[in-house]
Amino acid sequence: MIPEADQEQLLQNLQVFKIKGKDKSGRKILQIFGKFFPARIVSVEVVNKFLREKIFPDLENRPFAVLYFHTGVEKNENFLGISALRSLYDSIPAAVRQNLEAVYFVHPGLQSRLYLATVGRIMFTGGLYGKLRYVTRLAYLWDHVRRNAVEIPEYVHDHDADLEYRPMMDYGFETDHTRVYGAPALDSPDPMHSMRCIS
């Protein structure tokens, strides 16, 4: 495990968590990019500290929504784990948790849906499950979020296009290994956060 200061800097550099834009109800949006989460080298304690100091202070005073991109998340690479997720959820201050009104879950896989429909209902108290909105395609996101309010990473657009032509990927019957394992390395000259502007 790398030093805590380096872990915090890594979270900052990768922009795993970013407050940007508003949904159609006028709520601030906390964007979370699961693909970039460095689960193997960042501890739950550091993530909690980072959120408490850098993110939560901006979310205490008004309603907000979470826009979570599950696109590109792999269990052995960038997934924090169930117990860690529960720990993070439990550590959210009450002043912040009471303002969370919606969670837009982009590109959920079958496994994620099954987990949240069963164990997730029990593990996450406070009505979080009722605030969850699955977004299987970006076209459906615009029912909830203003198009010009958020920037969608290129890899999310690419995955969305793949799903249109290979719909069985939604249900886990097909995989997208080439896109997941073909992602640029941290020292690659290719930008990790290539964005496609929405007009």
Backbone hydrogen bonds, N-H to C=O, Kabsch-Sander energy under -0.5 kcal/mol:
donor,donor_aa,acceptor,acceptor_aa,energy
2,I,41,I,-0.5
7,Q,3,P,-2.0
8,E,4,E,-2.5
9,Q,5,A,-2.1
10,L,6,D,-2.2
11,L,7,Q,-2.2
12,Q,8,E,-2.1
13,N,9,Q,-2.9
14,L,10,L,-2.6
15,Q,11,L,-0.8
16,V,11,L,-1.2
18,K,31,Q,-2.4
20,K,18,K,-0.7
20,K,29,I,-2.2
23,D,27,R,-2.0
24,K,144,H,-3.3
26,G,23,D,-2.1
28,K,63,P,-1.2
29,I,21,G,-1.5
30,L,65,A,-3.0
31,Q,18,K,-3.7
31,Q,29,I,-0.8
32,I,67,L,-2.4
33,F,16,V,-2.3
34,G,32,I,-0.8
34,G,69,F,-1.9
36,F,33,F,-1.0
37,F,34,G,-1.4
39,A,37,F,-2.0
40,R,77,E,-0.6
41,I,38,P,-1.5
42,V,38,P,-1.0
47,V,43,S,-2.0
48,N,44,V,-2.7
49,K,45,E,-2.3
50,F,46,V,-2.8
51,L,47,V,-2.7
52,R,48,N,-2.6
53,E,49,K,-2.3
54,K,50,F,-3.0
55,I,50,F,-0.6
55,I,51,L,-1.3
56,F,51,L,-3.3
58,D,55,I,-1.5
59,L,56,F,-2.3
60,E,56,F,-0.5
60,E,57,P,-0.5
64,F,99,N,-2.5
65,A,28,K,-2.9
66,V,102,A,-2.6
67,L,30,L,-2.6
68,Y,66,V,-0.6
68,Y,104,Y,-2.6
69,F,32,I,-2.9
69,F,67,L,-0.6
70,H,68,Y,-0.8
70,H,106,V,-2.1
73,V,70,H,-2.0
77,E,74,E,-1.6
78,N,74,E,-1.7
79,F,74,E,-0.8
80,L,78,N,-0.5
85,L,81,G,-2.2
86,R,82,I,-2.3
87,S,83,S,-2.2
88,L,84,A,-2.6
89,Y,85,L,-2.6
90,D,86,R,-2.6
91,S,87,S,-1.4
92,I,89,Y,-1.2
96,V,93,P,-1.1
97,R,93,P,-3.0
98,Q,94,A,-2.3
99,N,96,V,-1.4
100,L,96,V,-0.6
100,L,97,R,-1.1
101,E,64,F,-2.6
101,E,99,N,-0.7
102,A,64,F,-0.7
103,V,131,K,-2.5
104,Y,66,V,-3.4
105,F,103,V,-0.7
105,F,133,R,-2.6
106,V,68,Y,-3.0
106,V,104,Y,-0.9
107,H,135,V,-2.8
113,R,109,G,-2.1
114,L,110,L,-2.6
115,Y,111,Q,-2.4
116,L,112,S,-2.6
117,A,113,R,-2.2
118,T,114,L,-1.1
118,T,115,Y,-0.7
120,G,115,Y,-2.8
122,I,118,T,-0.7
122,I,119,V,-0.8
123,M,119,V,-2.8
124,F,120,G,-2.2
125,T,123,M,-0.9
128,L,125,T,-0.6
131,K,127,G,-0.6
131,K,128,L,-1.4
132,L,128,L,-0.5
132,L,129,Y,-1.1
133,R,103,V,-3.1
135,V,105,F,-2.8
136,T,134,Y,-0.5
140,Y,137,R,-1.5
141,L,137,R,-0.8
141,L,138,L,-0.8
142,W,138,L,-1.0
143,D,140,Y,-1.3
144,H,141,L,-2.1
145,V,141,L,-2.5
146,R,22,K,-1.1
149,A,146,R,-1.8
150,V,146,R,-0.6
150,V,147,R,-0.6
152,I,196,R,-0.8
154,E,194,S,-3.3
156,V,153,P,-0.8
157,H,153,P,-1.6
158,D,154,E,-2.7
159,H,155,Y,-2.1
160,D,156,V,-2.4
161,A,157,H,-2.2
162,D,158,D,-2.2
163,L,159,H,-2.4
164,E,160,D,-1.3
165,Y,161,A,-1.2
166,R,162,D,-2.2
169,M,166,R,-2.1
170,D,167,P,-1.5
171,Y,168,M,-1.0
172,G,169,M,-1.1
173,F,168,M,-1.8
174,E,168,M,-0.7
179,R,176,D,-0.6
180,V,176,D,-2.0
181,Y,177,H,-3.0
182,G,178,T,-1.0
183,A,180,V,-1.0
188,S,185,A,-1.8
194,S,191,P,-0.6
196,R,152,I,-1.9
197,C,195,M,-0.6
